[in-house]
Amino acid sequence: MTGMSRARVARRIAAGAAYGGGGIGLAGAAAMGLLLAEVQLARRHVGNGTTQHVPNAEGRYGHGYDTPGEPPLRLTMLGDSTAAGQGVHRAGQTPGALLASGLAAVAERPVELRNVALPGARSDDLDRQVSLALADGARVPDICVIMIGANDVTNRVPPTRSVRCLSAAVRRLRTAGAEVVVGTCPDLGTIEPVQQPLRWLARRASRQLAAAQTIGVVEQGGRTVSLGDLLGPEFAENPRELFGPDHYHPSAEGYATAAMAVLPTVCAALGLWPEEERPDVTRREGFLPVAKAAVEAASEAGTEVAAAMPTGPRGPWALLKRRRRRRLPVSEPEAATPSG
């Protein structure tokens, strides 16, 4: 499938989500049934090598930056098991803790982390999660990070419904005043028990949803980061190192790799990351129609897409960036002070 045809599919899914259209099939029903059988086989590994317990990482990070009279930045994680941090044993190894510690260091300001993500969640759970995140009107998050999509693919949720739910969540959070960064659907083709040709099918379904998610998020004023193969070629090349013991969820190293890719976009959304005046053409950055940017980002992990010019000859435009990543420590950076 060419880049233009992939962009058309992504636009159709996003348009169906916006206007209430029905589901657009990602693949034949028989093939998807085989794929789901293999993914379910992968899921049976969960619990054989790791606990389903998710460490509680909520609390305050960056104690050394406390300043009297200055409140901490508020970071809230939403989404599925990837956002929650399932598969690791220590709170400091979860993506939320890593992002909170990294954000505190860049902002030189404490960060209060809250996590309402739910392992196994699909996009239709985001409405409930957003309500929890916004329950206290006096404590609206400054920044929300959403990681969602894998369970939509494995449960055959129509992509139009997935994107509609995600877009609505981003709209509610942005209307409340929070910045939003979405880690789009990861590449299910990296799950070890899934074999070819179903590995290719899983990759195709994941990337189609990720591209459509990007269009929906950018149109609501959010930014996306492609999680792809979680994140970068080293994940596919070193699955034993970057997957956890269940071969389904990331290991501590895998979550650190993901957090390292998302952190620059989180900081940029809050105005804390130096922004170049123009895209770096040597890194293939640039302004593109949003659907084309979405497809390109879905095929390369760690790529950011944000709204740019309001419109162009082919609809809304977006800025595609490949930010330089900063290495984050894998070990627990600090113990969080529990929220009061």
C-alpha positions as CSV (number, residue, x, y, z in Angstrom):
1,M,0.0,0.0,0.0
2,T,1.5,3.4,-1.0
3,G,1.9,6.4,1.3
4,M,-1.0,8.2,-0.5
5,S,-3.4,5.2,-0.2
6,R,-2.4,4.8,3.5
7,A,-3.2,8.5,4.0
8,R,-6.6,8.1,2.4
9,V,-7.4,5.1,4.7
10,A,-6.4,7.2,7.7
11,R,-8.5,10.1,6.5
12,R,-11.5,7.9,6.0
13,I,-11.2,6.4,9.5
14,A,-10.8,9.9,11.0
15,A,-13.7,11.2,9.0
16,G,-15.9,8.3,10.0
17,A,-15.1,9.0,13.6
18,A,-15.9,12.7,13.3
19,Y,-19.2,12.2,11.4
20,G,-20.4,9.0,13.1
21,G,-19.6,6.6,10.2
22,G,-19.5,2.9,10.7
23,G,-16.4,0.8,11.1
24,I,-13.9,0.5,8.3
25,G,-12.4,-3.0,8.2
26,L,-8.7,-3.2,8.8
27,A,-8.5,-6.7,7.4
28,G,-10.6,-9.7,6.5
29,A,-12.6,-11.3,9.3
30,A,-11.0,-14.7,8.9
31,A,-7.5,-13.3,9.0
32,M,-8.3,-11.1,12.0
33,G,-9.7,-14.1,13.7
34,L,-6.4,-15.9,13.3
35,L,-4.5,-12.9,14.5
36,L,-6.6,-12.6,17.6
37,A,-6.0,-16.3,18.4
38,E,-2.3,-15.7,18.3
39,V,-2.6,-12.5,20.4
40,Q,-4.6,-14.4,22.9
41,L,-1.8,-16.9,23.0
42,A,0.6,-14.1,23.8
43,R,-1.7,-12.8,26.5
44,R,-1.6,-16.2,28.2
45,H,2.1,-15.5,29.0
46,V,0.9,-12.6,31.2
47,G,1.1,-13.8,34.7
48,N,3.5,-16.7,33.9
49,G,6.6,-14.5,34.2
50,T,5.3,-11.4,35.9
51,T,2.7,-10.2,38.2
52,Q,-0.4,-8.3,37.1
53,H,0.1,-5.9,39.9
54,V,0.8,-2.4,38.8
55,P,3.1,-0.4,41.1
56,N,1.6,2.7,42.5
57,A,3.8,5.6,41.3
58,E,1.5,8.4,42.2
59,G,2.9,11.3,44.2
60,R,5.3,14.2,44.0
61,Y,8.6,14.1,42.1
62,G,11.5,16.6,42.1
63,H,11.6,17.3,45.8
64,G,14.7,19.4,45.4
65,Y,12.9,22.0,43.3
66,D,10.3,22.9,45.9
67,T,9.8,26.7,46.0
68,P,7.5,28.3,48.5
69,G,4.3,29.6,46.9
70,E,4.9,27.8,43.6
71,P,2.6,24.8,43.0
72,P,3.9,21.7,41.3
73,L,3.2,20.9,37.7
74,R,0.4,18.3,37.4
75,L,0.9,15.3,35.2
76,T,-1.8,12.7,34.6
77,M,-1.4,9.4,32.8
78,L,-4.5,7.9,31.0
79,G,-4.9,4.8,28.9
80,D,-4.1,1.1,29.1
81,S,-1.5,-1.2,30.7
82,T,1.3,0.6,28.9
83,A,0.3,3.9,30.5
84,A,-0.2,2.2,33.9
85,G,3.2,0.5,33.8
86,Q,2.1,-3.1,34.0
87,G,5.0,-5.6,33.8
88,V,7.6,-3.9,36.1
89,H,8.0,-4.3,39.8
90,R,9.1,-0.9,41.1
91,A,7.1,2.3,40.9
92,G,10.1,4.2,39.6
93,Q,10.2,2.0,36.5
94,T,6.8,3.0,35.3
95,P,6.5,5.5,32.4
96,G,4.6,7.9,34.6
97,A,7.4,8.0,37.2
98,L,10.0,8.3,34.5
99,L,8.1,11.2,32.8
100,A,7.4,12.9,36.1
101,S,11.1,12.8,37.1
102,G,12.3,13.9,33.7
103,L,9.8,16.7,33.6
104,A,10.8,17.9,37.0
105,A,14.4,18.0,36.0
106,V,13.7,20.0,32.8
107,A,11.2,22.4,34.4
108,E,13.2,22.6,37.7
109,R,9.9,22.4,39.4
110,P,8.2,19.6,41.4
111,V,5.7,17.4,39.4
112,E,2.7,15.8,41.0
113,L,1.8,12.5,39.2
114,R,-1.6,11.0,39.0
115,N,-2.4,7.8,37.1
116,V,-6.0,6.8,36.1
117,A,-4.9,4.4,33.4
118,L,-6.4,0.9,33.6
119,P,-4.7,-2.3,32.3
120,G,-6.9,-3.8,29.6
121,A,-8.6,-0.5,28.8
122,R,-9.9,0.3,25.3
123,S,-10.6,3.8,24.0
124,D,-14.2,3.7,25.1
125,D,-12.9,3.7,28.7
126,L,-11.3,7.1,28.2
127,D,-14.5,9.0,29.0
128,R,-14.5,7.5,32.5
129,Q,-10.8,8.2,32.9
130,V,-11.1,11.8,31.8
131,S,-13.9,12.3,34.3
132,L,-11.6,11.1,37.1
133,A,-8.8,13.3,35.8
134,L,-11.1,16.4,35.8
135,A,-13.1,15.6,38.9
136,D,-11.4,18.3,41.0
137,G,-11.9,21.6,39.0
138,A,-9.3,23.3,41.2
139,R,-6.6,20.7,40.3
140,V,-6.9,20.4,36.5
141,P,-3.8,18.7,35.1
142,D,-1.2,20.8,33.3
143,I,-0.4,18.0,31.0
144,C,-2.0,14.6,30.2
145,V,-0.3,11.7,28.6
146,I,-2.5,9.1,27.0
147,M,-1.3,5.7,25.7
148,I,-4.1,3.7,24.1
149,G,-5.0,1.5,21.1
150,A,-3.6,-2.0,21.4
151,N,-6.6,-3.4,23.1
152,D,-8.9,-1.8,20.5
153,V,-7.1,-3.8,17.8
154,T,-7.1,-7.1,19.7
155,N,-10.7,-6.7,20.6
156,R,-11.8,-5.7,17.1
157,V,-13.1,-2.4,18.1
158,P,-14.0,-0.5,14.9
159,P,-11.2,2.1,14.3
160,T,-13.8,4.8,13.7
161,R,-15.2,4.2,17.2
162,S,-11.6,4.1,18.7
163,V,-10.7,7.4,17.1
164,R,-14.1,9.0,18.1
165,C,-13.6,8.1,21.7
166,L,-10.0,9.3,21.8
167,S,-10.8,12.6,20.0
168,A,-13.6,13.3,22.5
169,A,-11.2,12.6,25.4
170,V,-8.6,15.0,24.0
171,R,-11.3,17.7,23.3
172,R,-12.5,17.5,27.0
173,L,-9.0,17.7,28.4
174,R,-8.1,20.6,26.1
175,T,-11.3,22.5,26.9
176,A,-10.5,22.1,30.6
177,G,-7.1,23.7,30.0
178,A,-4.8,20.7,29.9
179,E,-2.1,20.1,27.3
180,V,-2.4,16.6,25.8
181,V,0.2,14.2,24.4
182,V,-0.9,10.9,23.0
183,G,1.3,7.9,22.5
184,T,-0.4,6.2,19.5
185,C,-1.2,2.5,19.1
186,P,2.0,0.4,19.4
187,D,3.1,-2.1,16.8
188,L,1.5,-5.5,17.8
189,G,3.7,-7.1,15.2
190,T,6.5,-7.1,17.8
191,I,4.6,-9.6,20.1
192,E,6.8,-12.7,20.0
193,P,4.2,-15.5,19.8
194,V,2.6,-13.8,16.7
195,Q,4.2,-15.3,13.6
196,Q,4.2,-14.4,9.9
197,P,2.1,-13.6,7.9
198,L,0.0,-12.5,10.9
199,R,2.8,-10.4,12.2
200,W,2.5,-8.3,9.0
201,L,-1.2,-8.1,9.5
202,A,-0.9,-7.0,13.1
203,R,1.6,-4.3,12.1
204,R,-0.7,-3.1,9.3
205,A,-3.7,-2.9,11.6
206,S,-1.7,-1.1,14.3
207,R,-0.3,1.5,12.0
208,Q,-3.6,2.2,10.4
209,L,-5.1,2.9,13.8
210,A,-2.1,5.0,14.9
211,A,-2.3,7.2,11.8
212,A,-6.1,7.7,12.3
213,Q,-5.5,8.5,16.0
214,T,-3.0,11.1,15.0
215,I,-5.4,12.9,12.7
216,G,-8.1,12.9,15.4
217,V,-5.8,14.1,18.2
218,V,-4.1,16.9,16.2
219,E,-7.5,18.2,15.0
220,Q,-8.5,18.6,18.7
221,G,-5.3,20.5,19.6
222,G,-3.2,17.6,21.0
223,R,0.2,16.3,20.0
224,T,1.1,12.7,19.2
225,V,4.2,10.6,19.5
226,S,4.3,7.3,17.5
227,L,5.0,4.4,19.9
228,G,5.4,2.1,16.9
229,D,7.5,-0.8,18.1
230,L,8.1,0.8,21.5
231,L,10.2,2.8,20.4
232,G,12.9,2.4,17.7
233,P,14.6,-0.4,15.9
234,E,16.4,-1.6,19.1
235,F,13.1,-2.9,20.4
236,A,12.5,-5.3,17.5
237,E,16.2,-6.3,17.5
238,N,16.4,-6.9,21.3
239,P,13.0,-8.2,22.3
240,R,14.5,-10.3,25.2
241,E,15.9,-7.1,26.7
242,L,13.1,-4.7,26.0
243,F,10.0,-6.9,26.6
244,G,9.2,-8.0,30.1
245,P,9.1,-11.6,31.4
246,D,5.6,-12.1,29.9
247,H,6.9,-11.2,26.4
248,Y,3.8,-8.9,26.0
249,H,4.4,-5.8,28.2
250,P,7.6,-3.8,28.1
251,S,10.4,-4.4,30.5
252,A,11.9,-1.5,32.6
253,E,14.3,-0.8,29.8
254,G,11.4,-0.8,27.3
255,Y,9.4,1.7,29.4
256,A,12.5,3.9,29.7
257,T,12.9,3.9,26.0
258,A,9.2,4.9,25.5
259,A,9.5,7.6,28.2
260,M,12.6,8.9,26.6
261,A,10.8,9.4,23.3
262,V,7.6,11.0,24.9
263,L,9.4,13.4,27.3
264,P,10.6,16.0,24.7
265,T,7.0,16.3,23.4
266,V,5.6,16.7,26.9
267,C,8.2,19.4,27.6
268,A,7.5,21.1,24.3
269,A,3.7,21.2,24.9
270,L,4.4,23.0,28.2
271,G,6.8,25.5,26.5
272,L,9.9,24.0,28.3
273,W,11.7,22.6,25.3
274,P,13.7,24.9,23.0
275,E,11.9,25.1,19.7
276,E,13.8,25.6,16.5
277,E,12.6,28.4,14.2
278,R,12.1,26.0,11.3
279,P,12.0,22.3,10.8
280,D,15.3,20.5,10.4
281,V,15.3,19.2,6.8
282,T,18.3,17.0,7.5
283,R,16.1,15.0,9.9
284,R,13.2,14.9,7.4
285,E,11.1,17.3,9.5
286,G,8.6,19.5,7.8
287,F,5.0,20.8,7.3
288,L,2.7,18.2,5.7
289,P,-1.0,17.6,5.2
290,V,-2.1,16.1,8.5
291,A,-3.0,12.7,7.0
292,K,0.4,12.4,5.3
293,A,2.2,13.4,8.5
294,A,0.1,10.9,10.4
295,V,1.0,8.0,8.1
296,E,4.7,8.9,8.1
297,A,4.8,9.1,11.9
298,A,3.0,5.7,12.2
299,S,5.8,4.1,10.2
300,E,8.6,5.6,12.3
301,A,8.5,5.3,16.1
302,G,9.3,8.3,18.2
303,T,8.0,10.8,15.6
304,E,5.9,13.8,16.8
305,V,3.0,15.4,15.0
306,A,1.4,18.7,16.1
307,A,-1.0,21.1,14.5
308,A,0.5,23.8,12.3
309,M,-1.2,25.9,9.7
310,P,-5.0,26.0,10.1
311,T,-5.6,24.6,6.6
312,G,-4.1,24.0,3.2
313,P,-5.1,22.9,-0.3
314,R,-5.5,19.3,1.1
315,G,-7.0,20.2,4.4
316,P,-5.4,20.8,7.8
317,W,-1.6,20.8,8.0
318,A,0.7,19.5,10.7
319,L,4.3,19.8,11.8
320,L,6.2,16.5,11.8
321,K,9.3,16.5,14.1
322,R,11.9,14.0,15.1
323,R,13.1,15.3,18.4
324,R,16.4,14.3,19.8
325,R,15.8,12.0,22.7
326,R,17.5,12.3,26.1
327,R,18.5,9.1,27.9
328,L,16.5,8.5,31.1
329,P,17.7,6.2,33.9
330,V,16.1,2.8,34.1
331,S,16.5,2.5,37.9
332,E,14.1,4.3,40.2
333,P,15.1,7.9,40.0
334,E,13.6,8.8,43.4
335,A,10.8,7.8,45.7
336,A,7.7,9.8,45.2
337,T,6.1,11.5,48.1
338,P,2.5,10.1,48.2
339,S,-0.2,12.6,47.3
340,G,-2.2,13.9,50.2
